[in-house]
Amino acid sequence: MKKQQKGMWHTERETEKAVYIVRIDDNFKKWFPKRVVDGPDETGLLYVESWFIKNNPLPEILDERVDVPKLPARKPWKKGSLSFSKASQYLLCPKQYYFSYEKKIPTMVSPPLYRGSVAHAVLESLFKCDLDKAKPSSYIKALLMDYWDKYKARFETSARKKGKWDDSKRDDILDQIIWVVHNMTDGKMDKSSVQLLGPTETESCVFSDDGILGGIIDAIFIDENNDVKIVDYKTGKAKKNEIDFNHELQGWLYAYLISERFKKLPTSVEFWYTGSQQIKELEFDQESIDGWILTLKDAAAEIKQQSGSPQSLFEARPSENNCKWCDAKPWCESYHRHIQDIPWQKQGRSKSLKGSVLNAQKPSGNRPGAVLIKTQDGEEVVVKGWERSGKILGSLEEGVDIFCVDVDIRLSDYSGNLEGVVNDPYSIIANGAIVETGEKLPHIATLQ
């Protein structure tokens, strides 16, 4: 049943199957499938299917009309400069680096990752807005609505995604953004406070003088004495009594990059953990920074030398910690050999199952796709999947050799038995090939 939505609306543009509709009251804009809407009519009224609004709730009407600015263009990244994320991945496991940046496998995305991107985008754009036209609070809400919809669409259309998008989390991100701004402005949200106390630069690309290293710094504050403070937003929660070691290393790199640009170290480097609303200041000294920069430049030289080399020349370092969040699990022979002897008969994440398909069930309505697997150790287990994973599982034929990596093992609420859940469609390997791509993995046949 279609229900009238608050506000006055008009159609800005449309395609064969969708329509881009603007709420006149506050300039909120959204794409709707044509099949779920009636209107807007000549009076500006819009009717939308109730089930669609339940799954895609519309934000409340803002107090004033806001024109959302486009995200400002960043300084271009210097070709060949090594970022912290690339360097840390290479130092953790060169093979992982190979799959990400040489083979360029699809990246796994998650709602928490993209919610963090939303917060960063809002905080980057806010301080470039014309605050003479609308209040900072109105801009924050309008920017949040805009970026929320963009990243939601990006998540839903991603080739590899884990979890489900939850619109109820939008208010949490709003609270985190407001907390950041309040910290900058001593709790004030008026135009002059935001303009005077906000960062001098946001999402600034900074590079070493030799161009070997680079970084994108969330917020740079420069005072009248040309002293510099760095702030890096972390949308997760802080550790109880310390700064995460990877964050320390990232902060040391940023301190070095600032010293290259301003010819002196920053007065402080702070991590603002929006999830727990805590600020932690990094301790650093020239000796620690120099040692870390030497390590990074050595890594940059190794990467440059190895770029374009075959996979076999990139060392693999499989371990529970190194492999935990790795996107390359479906492809990596070293990971497959590392996990093949780990028992699956216990609840937990990142398990593997190898065996043959006894039967398959296609997804239908709210029912997931599933297969019953006879494992190599003679047991039977149901493995389920939703969306693309479910379709792949449901399409497998009886007798197919199957190897699923990165399986979550849990107790079934229905049967009380252990069952597997596959979130990543790329982690389903049948008859020695990744089903999603058809890519053959010769080493699968040699696994025990």
C-alpha positions, 0 to 999 in steps of 0.5 A: 500500500502506498502512503503519502510522504511528508513535504512537497516534492518534484521530479528532477529527472528519470530513467526507464525504471527509476525517478530522481525526486527532490523534497522542496522543503529542504532540497533532500534528493533520492532515487526511487524505483518507479514501481514504488511511487505515485507522483509527485502530482501537480500539488507536490504530493508523493506516495510511496509503497510502505514496504519500501519506506520501511526498508529505506526510511526517509530523513526528517525534514530539515529546518531550512533548505540546504544546497549540498556542495560537491566533495572538493577535489583533493590534491592528486596522489603522487604516482609511486608514493607509498601510503601507510595502508599499502606499506603495512599490508606489504610488511604484514604479508607480501602475498596479501599485497600481491593479491590486492595491488598486483592481481587487484582482486575485488575488495570486500566491503562492509557496512562499518567500513562505509559508515566510516567513509560517510563520517569522513566525507561529511567532515571533509565537506562541512568546513568547505560549506558556505555557512552564510547560507545555512547553519552548520547543523543543517549542513551536517544533516544534509551532508549526512543524508546525501553521503549516506544514500551514496555509500548505501548504494555503493555497498548494495552494488558491490561485488563482495560485501559482508553484512547488511546495511542498517539505516537505523545506524544513521543517527549513530553516525550523526552523533559521532560527527557532532561529537567531532565538531563539538571537540573542535569548537568547545561545544559550540555549533554557531557559524563563527565558532565552526569557521574560526576553530575548524581545521585549516585543511581537511583530507589533505594529501601530504608527501615526503620531499623525495616523493617516496611516502605519502598520506591523506591526513583527516584534519590539520590545524595550523595556528598563528605561530605556524605550529601544526596539530594533526587529527586522525578520525577513527570511527571504531572504538579506542583500546582501553589503555593504549593506542592501537600499534598500527595507529601509532605507526600511522601517526609516526608517518604523518608526523614525518610527512608534516615535518617534511612540509613545515620543516618541524615536527607537529606539536601533537598527533591525536586520534579521535575515536568517534565510536567510543568518543575518546581522544588519545594523543600519540607519543613520538620522538625523532628517533622512533620516527626515523627508524620507522621511516627507514623501514617504510622506505626499505619496503617501498624499494622492495615493492618497486623492485618486485612490482610486475613479478609473478605471484611466487616471488611474493612471500606468504606469511599465513597465521591466524592474525595475518589472515583474519581480515585478508580479502585474498582467502579464496585465491591464496594457496598458502592460506588454504594449506594453513587452514586445511587441518583446522577442525571445523566442528566448533563455532567460530569464524573463518573455518574451511569445509571440504567435501562433496555436495549431497544436495542443494536448495535454491533460495526462495523468498526469505529462505537462503540458498543452501547445500548439504556437504559430506565432508572429508572426515565423513560428517554432514553439514548444511552450509547456507548463504544469502544473496549472491552466495545463496544463489551459487550454493543453490545452483551446485549439482550433486557430487560436485567437489566443494571447498568453502573458505571463510565459513562462519560455523554456528549452531542452528536455531532450528535444528540445534546442529552446527551449520555453516554460513558463507557471506562471500560468494568468492569463497565458494570453490567447486571442482577446483574453480572459484564459482563466481569467476570461473578461475581455476585453482590447480592447487585445490586438487592437492589439498588433503 
